[in-house]
Each structure stands twice: as C-alpha cells, then as structure tokens.
Amino acid sequence: MVSGLRKATILTLVVAAAAVFWSSRAAALTYDDILGTWCTAAGRSGFTRESLNIFRSSDSASFSFRITRYEFAETYVRVFWIRRDGAETSTTYGQFGADGRTMVQLATQESAERPHRRC
C-alpha cells in the first residue's frame, strides 16, 4: 500500500513538473529574455530597449545601433535595428535556454548561427 502511494505521489510530481515546464515554454519570450549583455566567440552584444551595442574582440572595435522595435514569439526574438547606412535590418535570436543563460543568433544566408551566453 505504501509503495503504491509512493509511486502515485512521484507520478503526480513528475506530471506537475512537466506541466509547469511545458506551459512556461508555450508563453512568448519577453524583454527579460534578451536584454542585457551577451558574450560570443567574437565579442559582446549588449541589448537595451533602444540600442544594440557590439564590441568586437579581434580589433577592439565598438558599434552602437538604434533598435526600432522587438518582435517576440514563442521560440524567437527578432530585433529590428538601423544599420550604419541608415537602412533598417533585423537579426533573429532563438534556442533560448530554460535557465536564461544562452541563446543563438539564428543562421541566415550571409552568416552561420552564433551562440551567445550571458556574460
């Protein structure tokens, strides 16, 4: 009887934990998921609501770009920003870690995916 009750309790806890995990992943990403400083193999990226700040380690160059808007979805964040030539472009980030410490700049035709981690 005790063994059966223990199994039922464990099963209930597993189901509850799975429900919490899946329900939290179904919600759209938010500013909290992307704002802040992220490190890459090439340098650092800093996100605020208004700007994208890049530091390139290879030559210590720094760049700052105005962000026009963020688009949030369940699995990605698209950041729209103004290039140096004045044109608007966007960069998409996905594969956000459940712990909030990792994300990936998704691949495009021009560039491979770029892993990011919180600095």
C-alpha positions in Angstrom: 0.0 0.0 0.0 2.8 2.4 0.9 4.7 1.5 -2.2 1.7 2.2 -4.4 1.1 5.5 -2.7 4.7 6.5 -3.1 4.6 5.7 -6.8 1.4 7.7 -7.2 2.9 10.7 -5.4 6.1 10.5 -7.6 4.0 10.3 -10.7 1.9 13.3 -9.7 5.0 15.3 -9.0 6.5 14.4 -12.4 3.3 15.3 -14.2 3.1 18.6 -12.4 6.7 19.4 -13.1 6.2 18.6 -16.8 3.1 20.8 -16.9 5.0 23.7 -15.4 7.8 23.2 -17.9 5.6 23.0 -21.0 3.3 25.8 -20.0 6.3 28.2 -19.4 7.8 27.3 -22.8 4.5 28.0 -24.5 4.5 31.6 -23.5 6.0 34.2 -25.8 9.5 35.4 -25.0 9.8 38.9 -23.4 12.3 41.7 -22.9 13.7 39.8 -19.9 14.9 37.0 -22.1 17.1 39.2 -24.3 18.0 42.5 -22.6 21.5 42.6 -21.1 25.0 41.7 -22.1 25.8 38.5 -24.0 29.2 37.1 -24.9 30.1 35.4 -28.1 33.2 33.9 -29.6 33.7 37.2 -31.4 33.0 39.6 -28.6 30.0 41.0 -26.8 26.5 42.2 -27.6 24.5 44.4 -25.3 20.8 44.9 -25.7 18.7 47.7 -24.2 15.2 48.6 -25.4 16.7 51.4 -27.6 20.1 50.2 -28.7 22.3 47.2 -29.7 25.9 47.7 -28.7 28.5 45.5 -30.2 32.1 45.0 -29.1 34.4 43.1 -31.5 37.3 41.4 -29.7 39.5 41.0 -32.7 40.2 44.7 -33.1 38.5 46.2 -30.0 36.0 48.0 -32.2 32.7 49.1 -30.7 29.5 49.8 -32.6 26.1 51.1 -31.4 22.9 50.7 -33.4 19.4 52.2 -32.7 16.8 49.5 -32.2 13.4 50.4 -33.7 11.4 47.5 -32.3 11.5 44.0 -31.0 9.2 41.2 -32.2 8.5 38.5 -29.6 7.3 35.0 -30.4 7.2 31.7 -28.6 10.6 30.5 -29.8 12.4 33.6 -31.1 13.0 37.3 -30.7 13.5 39.4 -33.9 15.4 42.6 -33.3 14.9 45.4 -35.8 17.8 47.9 -35.9 19.3 50.7 -38.1 22.5 49.9 -39.9 25.3 52.5 -40.4 23.9 53.2 -43.9 20.5 54.2 -42.4 18.7 51.1 -43.6 16.6 49.0 -41.3 17.5 45.4 -40.9 16.8 42.6 -38.4 18.5 39.9 -36.5 16.7 36.8 -35.1 17.6 35.0 -31.9 16.3 31.7 -30.8 17.1 28.5 -28.9 16.8 30.3 -25.6 18.0 28.2 -22.7 15.5 27.4 -20.0 17.9 28.9 -17.5 18.0 32.2 -19.3 21.8 32.0 -19.8 22.0 31.0 -23.5 20.6 31.9 -26.9 21.6 31.6 -30.5 21.7 34.2 -33.2 20.0 32.2 -35.9 21.7 31.5 -39.2 21.0 33.5 -42.4 22.1 33.2 -46.0 25.0 35.5 -45.1 26.1 34.1 -41.7 26.2 30.9 -39.7 24.4 30.7 -36.3 26.2 32.3 -33.5 25.9 31.0 -29.9 25.5 33.6 -27.1 25.9 33.2 -23.4 25.2 35.7 -20.6 28.4 37.5 -19.6 
